[in-house]
Amino acid sequence: MSREWRCAVIGTGMIGEWHVRMIPQLPHCRLVAVCDNDPNRTKAAMEKCNVTAPVYGDMEEMFAKEQIDSVHLCTPSGQHLEQAQLAMRQGKNVIVEKPMEIHPDRVDQMVQAARKYGVKLAGIFQNRWNPANRAIRDAVAQGRFGRLAWAGSFTPWYRPDKYYQAGGWRGTWKLDGGGAVMNQGVHQLDLMQWIVGPVKTVCAFASSRIHASIEVEDTLSCALQFENGAFGSYLATTAMFPGSPTRLEVGGEFGTAISENGLKRFEFKEEQPQDKPLLEQLSPALAKNSGGGKNPTDVTQDLHGQNLLHIYQAWENGQEAETSGPESRKAVAIVHAMYRSVRKNGAPVDVK
Ligand SMILES: NC(=O)c1ccc[n+]([C@@H]2O[C@H](COP(=O)([O-])OP(=O)(O)OC[C@H]3O[C@@H](n4cnc5c(N)ncnc54)[C@H](O)[C@@H]3O)[C@@H](O)[C@H]2O)c1
């Protein structure tokens, strides 16, 4: 990369702090401002990351005073559209934390705004840079599984009540847009559709099993069918103490693979010389955390760095990022089909 990207972070809470830490480590990126309407959170994030930059409590004031090329939106999910539109109107490129927005129509409006104002838009789905997930995706693309029969994706996590109370927006329809699926399980859903292909139909059941104070589901279980004919099973929960790593399993005619805090299984009728070394190199026995199972920070931050690096490299080359607006929409659209099915007591609903 040759040009310098002047970056600003909006929302310096749990995940915004990661962006504040990561941006100065990215080549040709400079953190030029941070913005949060709670100055205590900005102060805490800057101190923790040992970085300094001008601090703002209001986006418009920040845009008026600072030269900024790109903003990283790390605010509650249901605010992303209006904040992205505000930034784009000022000619800023926008990187948005997952989920890009809480409704596919709102993602579409973000994509349209990026086109209208001639700026770039990208989302974050950092688990696409997990090497175990990427190895399985490559194997699917190379046809190593033959006809796919089934894929499973499970997020058996635990969050205590105080997680939902913090911030005041989690667990609300308006700002979280849903519960265990829209907030946590959306990662695995994105991986499943990215690896196996588009999801055609879903049948889902959901409710809040243990978190009495939230409006949304803390557990959702779903059967699904992919456009290529394969079947699937999906679980997202924040109600399974103590919380376990996510699991993605894919299998078919010629092979089975499992990604669970590493590459747990990678077995094909026709073995290739790199298969065994890859299993050893990515062994779950080497994992150092629960992959977010026990709490949101019990994960590696490296994948975020790789997702961000990829975005800036793609933009530098005049390309869309792998996690572009339309790509980020796919998981949100599946979540919405699931919620429509839940409201119809598990009836089949097509993804749109
Ligand atoms: N990629 C991941 O793995 C991952 C992990 C956690 C959260 N997230 C996503 O990141 C986003 C934020 O989640 P979080 O857990 O960091 O939330 P948080 O509550 O910890 O932080 C949100 C921050 O935004 C600030 N904020 C709210 N409204 C604002 C406004 N109008 N202007 C400026 N600042 C404002 C709040 O003061 C707070 O500091 C959500 O979309 C969430 O889904 C992604």
The ligand as an SDF file (V2000), in Angstrom:
LIG
                    3D

 44 48  0  0  0  0  0  0  0  0999 V2000
  -16.6420   -8.3880   15.2810 N   0  0  0  0  0  0  0  0  0  0  0  0
  -16.9260   -8.8200   16.4850 C   0  0  0  0  0  0  0  0  0  0  0  0
  -16.5380   -9.9160   16.8820 O   0  0  0  0  0  0  0  0  0  0  0  0
  -17.7230   -7.9470   17.4050 C   0  0  0  0  0  0  0  0  0  0  0  0
  -17.6570   -8.1710   18.7960 C   0  0  0  0  0  0  0  0  0  0  0  0
  -18.4170   -7.3570   19.6270 C   0  0  0  0  0  0  0  0  0  0  0  0
  -19.2230   -6.3480   19.0940 C   0  0  0  0  0  0  0  0  0  0  0  0
  -19.2730   -6.1810   17.7430 N   0  0  0  0  0  0  0  0  0  0  0  0
  -20.1540   -5.1450   17.1600 C   0  0  0  0  0  0  0  0  0  0  0  0
  -19.6160   -3.8670   17.4600 O   0  0  0  0  0  0  0  0  0  0  0  0
  -20.6670   -2.9210   17.6700 C   0  0  0  0  0  0  0  0  0  0  0  0
  -20.4880   -2.3230   19.0750 C   0  0  0  0  0  0  0  0  0  0  0  0
  -20.5430   -3.3520   20.0470 O   0  0  0  0  0  0  0  0  0  0  0  0
  -19.8080   -3.2160   21.4750 P   0  0  0  0  0  0  0  0  0  0  0  0
  -19.9700   -4.5400   22.1160 O   0  0  0  0  0  0  0  0  0  0  0  0
  -18.4530   -2.6460   21.2820 O   0  0  0  0  0  0  0  0  0  0  0  0
  -20.7650   -2.1600   22.1850 O   0  0  0  0  0  0  0  0  0  0  0  0
  -20.4090   -1.1670   23.3940 P   0  0  0  0  0  0  0  0  0  0  0  0
  -21.6990   -0.7900   24.0280 O   0  0  0  0  0  0  0  0  0  0  0  0
  -19.3440   -1.7630   24.2390 O   0  0  0  0  0  0  0  0  0  0  0  0
  -19.7780    0.0950   22.6350 O   0  0  0  0  0  0  0  0  0  0  0  0
  -20.5440    0.9620   21.8330 C   0  0  0  0  0  0  0  0  0  0  0  0
  -19.9790    2.3610   21.9910 C   0  0  0  0  0  0  0  0  0  0  0  0
  -20.6550    3.2480   21.0980 O   0  0  0  0  0  0  0  0  0  0  0  0
  -20.8500    4.4900   21.7960 C   0  0  0  0  0  0  0  0  0  0  0  0
  -21.9310    5.2260   21.1210 N   0  0  0  0  0  0  0  0  0  0  0  0
  -23.2580    4.9670   21.1670 C   0  0  0  0  0  0  0  0  0  0  0  0
  -23.9150    5.8620   20.4130 N   0  0  0  0  0  0  0  0  0  0  0  0
  -22.9950    6.7030   19.8710 C   0  0  0  0  0  0  0  0  0  0  0  0
  -23.0650    7.8300   19.0080 C   0  0  0  0  0  0  0  0  0  0  0  0
  -24.2270    8.2500   18.5290 N   0  0  0  0  0  0  0  0  0  0  0  0
  -21.8930    8.4390   18.6650 N   0  0  0  0  0  0  0  0  0  0  0  0
  -20.7160    8.0010   19.1520 C   0  0  0  0  0  0  0  0  0  0  0  0
  -20.5930    6.9420   19.9830 N   0  0  0  0  0  0  0  0  0  0  0  0
  -21.7140    6.2980   20.3410 C   0  0  0  0  0  0  0  0  0  0  0  0
  -21.1560    4.0870   23.2230 C   0  0  0  0  0  0  0  0  0  0  0  0
  -20.9320    5.1470   24.1480 O   0  0  0  0  0  0  0  0  0  0  0  0
  -20.1720    2.9340   23.4210 C   0  0  0  0  0  0  0  0  0  0  0  0
  -18.9250    3.3800   23.9320 O   0  0  0  0  0  0  0  0  0  0  0  0
  -21.9660   -3.7000   17.4930 C   0  0  0  0  0  0  0  0  0  0  0  0
  -22.4210   -3.5530   16.1620 O   0  0  0  0  0  0  0  0  0  0  0  0
  -21.5590   -5.1420   17.7500 C   0  0  0  0  0  0  0  0  0  0  0  0
  -22.3850   -6.1030   17.1270 O   0  0  0  0  0  0  0  0  0  0  0  0
  -18.5240   -6.9370   16.9040 C   0  0  0  0  0  0  0  0  0  0  0  0
  1  2  1  0
  2  3  2  0
  2  4  1  0
  4  5  1  0
  4 44  2  0
  5  6  2  0
  6  7  1  0
  7  8  2  0
  8  9  1  0
  8 44  1  0
  9 10  1  0
  9 42  1  0
 10 11  1  0
 11 12  1  0
 11 40  1  0
 12 13  1  0
 13 14  1  0
 14 15  2  0
 14 16  1  0
 14 17  1  0
 17 18  1  0
 18 19  2  0
 18 20  1  0
 18 21  1  0
 21 22  1  0
 22 23  1  0
 23 24  1  0
 23 38  1  0
 24 25  1  0
 25 26  1  0
 25 36  1  0
 26 27  1  0
 26 35  1  0
 27 28  2  0
 28 29  1  0
 29 30  1  0
 29 35  2  0
 30 31  1  0
 30 32  2  0
 32 33  1  0
 33 34  2  0
 34 35  1  0
 36 37  1  0
 36 38  1  0
 38 39  1  0
 40 41  1  0
 40 42  1  0
 42 43  1  0
M  CHG  2   8   1  16  -1
M  END
$$$$
